[in-house]
Amino acid sequence: MKKAMMGKKLGMTRIFDENDISVPVTVVLCGPMTVVDKRTVEKNGYSAAVCAFEEIKEGKLNKPESGLYKKAKLKPCRYLREFRYDDADALEVGKVLDCTMFEAGDMVDVSGTTKGRGFSGVIKRWNHHRLKMTHGTGPVHREVGSTGANSNPSRRIKNLKMPGQYGHEKVTILNLKVVKVDKARNVLLIRGAVPGPKGGLVTVRETVK
């Protein structure tokens, strides 16, 4: 993996290309990200860089996390992630990575945690239709309805779409295009929507397909 960074989703907007066509984009604050530790083949069995993002007060960290930053002589950050860069061995502790890692036209995969919606019914969770409003149906019109015959197979079929926990899960959108890189603001403009709420943590990496 050559390119990967943590970022914060700022929201969506649109820009116009050279043909004056409106392009919907998601604005992602990508970096700066600091290397605070390294994983080596000799010690850990693999090569990777441990990176930190978004500075916070030291009092918000526990003792192991605080000790990691003190050892590296760096300011504490909110998020820690490992990235298996191809040149991870060459990255020194304290090196700062920013959005210039990417270029306009790059294809990326963006991962994030979707909004949590709690326990939801089948209409909200699976886009089911409501039941009929007439002919004796009710009093509940948003319920599941029949889940199978009582004679054959005399059981509920596996993997039926039922009410349950909806959202708050990791989702990855593949093959999104980086439309613009704003080096002054450390911002990426990525075509299309990415998962998560405004202010949510996302990971942008070069596409795998």
C-alpha positions in Angstrom: 0.0 0.0 0.0 1.5 3.3 -1.1 -1.2 5.8 -0.1 -3.5 5.8 3.0 -4.5 8.5 5.4 -7.0 9.2 8.2 -9.3 12.2 7.7 -12.4 13.9 9.0 -15.6 14.2 6.9 -16.6 17.9 6.8 -19.7 17.6 4.6 -20.7 17.7 1.0 -20.8 20.4 -1.6 -20.4 20.7 -5.4 -17.9 22.1 -7.8 -18.0 22.8 -11.5 -15.5 21.1 -13.9 -13.9 22.6 -17.0 -17.2 21.9 -19.0 -19.3 23.7 -16.3 -20.9 20.4 -15.2 -21.8 20.2 -11.6 -19.8 17.5 -9.7 -21.0 16.4 -6.2 -18.1 16.1 -3.8 -17.4 15.2 -0.2 -14.9 17.4 1.6 -12.5 15.5 3.7 -9.9 17.1 6.0 -7.0 14.7 5.3 -4.2 15.0 7.8 -1.8 16.2 9.0 -0.9 12.8 10.3 2.2 12.1 12.4 4.2 8.8 12.6 4.5 8.0 16.4 5.8 4.4 16.2 6.8 1.7 13.8 6.2 -2.1 13.5 9.2 -4.1 12.2 9.6 -7.5 10.8 12.2 -8.4 13.4 10.1 -7.5 16.4 6.5 -7.8 15.2 6.6 -10.0 12.1 5.4 -7.3 9.7 6.3 -3.8 8.7 3.9 -0.9 9.4 3.7 2.7 10.6 1.6 3.8 13.6 0.1 7.2 12.8 -1.7 9.7 14.9 -4.4 12.3 13.9 -6.2 15.2 15.5 -4.4 16.8 18.5 -6.1 16.8 21.9 -5.3 17.6 25.5 -3.0 15.1 27.3 -5.6 14.6 30.1 -7.9 12.8 27.7 -5.5 9.9 27.2 -4.9 6.9 29.4 -1.4 6.1 30.8 -0.3 3.7 28.0 -1.3 6.1 25.3 0.3 9.0 27.1 3.5 7.1 27.5 3.6 6.4 23.7 3.5 10.1 22.9 6.1 11.0 25.6 8.4 8.4 24.3 8.1 9.8 20.7 8.2 13.4 22.1 5.1 14.3 20.2 1.8 16.0 21.1 -1.0 13.6 22.0 -3.7 12.9 19.4 -7.2 11.5 19.4 -6.8 8.7 16.9 -4.1 6.0 16.3 -4.0 3.7 13.3 -1.5 1.3 11.6 -0.8 1.6 7.9 1.2 -1.0 6.1 3.0 1.3 3.7 5.4 -0.1 1.1 8.1 2.2 2.5 7.1 1.9 6.2 10.7 1.1 7.1 11.9 4.4 5.7 9.4 6.5 7.6 11.0 8.0 10.7 9.1 8.7 14.0 7.9 12.3 13.9 7.5 12.5 10.2 4.3 14.4 9.2 2.1 13.1 6.3 -0.4 15.4 4.6 -2.9 15.4 1.8 -0.1 15.9 -0.8 0.2 12.2 -0.7 -2.8 12.1 -3.1 -3.2 13.8 -6.5 -6.2 14.8 -8.5 -7.5 11.9 -10.5 -6.4 9.2 -8.0 -9.0 6.4 -7.4 -9.5 5.7 -3.7 -11.5 3.6 -1.3 -13.1 5.4 1.7 -14.0 3.6 4.9 -16.1 5.0 7.8 -18.6 4.2 10.4 -22.2 4.9 9.4 -24.7 6.8 11.6 -26.2 4.7 14.3 -30.0 4.5 14.2 -30.7 2.1 17.0 -33.4 -0.6 16.9 -35.4 0.0 13.7 -38.3 -1.6 12.0 -38.3 -3.2 8.6 -39.6 -0.1 6.7 -36.7 2.0 7.9 -34.1 -0.8 7.9 -35.0 -2.6 4.7 -37.3 -0.3 2.8 -40.3 -2.6 3.1 -43.7 -1.4 2.1 -46.3 -0.8 4.8 -49.3 -3.2 5.0 -52.7 -2.3 3.4 -54.7 0.4 5.1 -58.0 -1.4 4.4 -59.7 -4.8 4.4 -59.2 -5.6 8.0 -55.4 -5.0 8.1 -54.2 -3.3 11.3 -54.2 -1.7 13.8 -50.4 -1.8 13.1 -49.5 -1.1 9.5 -45.7 -1.0 9.8 -45.1 -4.4 11.1 -43.3 -7.3 9.4 -46.3 -9.3 8.3 -46.1 -13.0 7.5 -42.7 -14.6 8.0 -43.5 -18.0 6.6 -46.1 -20.8 6.3 -47.1 -22.8 9.4 -47.4 -26.2 7.7 -44.4 -26.3 5.4 -41.5 -25.7 6.2 -43.0 -25.2 9.7 -40.2 -22.8 10.7 -38.8 -19.4 9.8 -36.5 -19.4 6.9 -33.0 -18.2 7.7 -31.8 -14.7 6.9 -35.3 -13.1 6.8 -35.2 -9.3 6.8 -36.4 -8.5 10.3 -36.4 -5.5 12.7 -33.1 -5.0 14.5 -30.0 -2.8 15.0 -29.5 -0.5 12.1 -26.3 1.5 11.4 -23.1 2.1 13.4 -21.1 -0.4 11.2 -18.0 -0.1 9.2 -18.7 0.6 5.5 -16.3 1.0 2.6 -17.1 2.7 -0.6 -14.9 1.6 -3.5 -13.5 3.4 -6.5 -14.1 7.0 -5.7 -12.2 9.7 -7.6 -10.2 12.5 -6.0 -11.4 15.5 -7.9 -9.2 18.1 -6.2 -6.4 18.4 -3.6 -6.4 21.7 -1.6 -2.9 21.8 -0.1 -3.4 25.1 1.6 -6.4 23.7 3.7 -5.2 20.1 3.7 -8.5 19.0 2.1 -9.4 16.4 -0.4 -12.5 16.8 -2.6 -13.8 13.3 -3.4 -16.5 12.7 -5.9 -19.7 11.2 -4.5 -20.8 10.4 -0.9 -18.7 8.7 1.8 -20.0 6.9 4.9 -20.4 8.5 8.3 -21.8 11.7 9.7 -20.2 15.2 9.6 -17.1 15.2 11.8 -16.8 11.4 11.6 -13.4 9.7 11.1 -12.8 8.2 7.7 -9.8 6.3 6.2 -8.8 7.2 2.6 -6.6 4.7 0.8 -5.6 3.8 -2.7 -8.2 1.5 -4.3 -7.7 -2.2 -4.3 -9.5 -2.8 -7.6 
